[in-house]
Amino acid sequence: MADYYINISLDDERLKKIQGAGLAGEIKEIDGKKAVQVGLTGKEQKKLGKSFPELAFDSSNACVIPEQAENILMNFIVDMKTLDVMKVAIMKLYNPLAGKDLRAKVF
């Protein structure tokens, strides 16, 4: 079981993609909208927090990531036909330098 979740809201286009990937049974109703939840480990959650410092988790340990990252994650889900994609997707979503000042060495 996951420690944290990313909620991905499903519009009509995304809903069709999820159903086409054979994941219709994974669709949930969250805050009155159809969505899927992608599970995260604590380590993956920390990495996302570094890449997206504005990320806020609710009382159920779920969050919504920025649209561009959500689109990347959605593509992994559809291509791999599973919601268990974070081990692969984190490599595309994690930016270890996010929010840090870049410094150059002066010789």
Secondary structure, 3 states (H helix, E strand, C coil): CCCEEEEEECCHHHHHHHHHCCCHHHCEEECCEEEEEEEECHHHHHHHHHHCCCCCCCCCCEECCCHHHHHHHHHHHHHHCCCCCHHHHHHHHCCCCCCCCCCCCCC
